[in-house]
Amino acid sequence: DKIEGRENRIKFRMIYKDERLNICVRNPIVDSICEVDGRMITTKKDKRIHGIGMRNIKNVVQKYKGEMIYNCSNNYFTITIIIDNI
């Protein structure tokens, strides 16, 4: 396992309240996330088949006029998605 000496667990939280959906996912990472022109670049070896999921998530969030915020700090990648009026 690449991540040693700390919890290697993805945390997922989803709350729906007052017609607002809030989804938060926190994932431990080894390396910093690389971003170019507002797009995250995968650190995986086979780049052709990775990174597609984030683009798909971004497209769905935009379709529903939501907001997607991601952060990388303390060896964790966190993404928060907020969609109003659902």
Secondary structure, DSSP 4 states (H G I P E B T S, - for coil): --S-SS----EEEEEEETTEEEEEEEEE-SSPPEEETTEEE--SS-GGGSSHHHHHHHHHHHHTT-EEEEEEETTEEEEEEEEE--
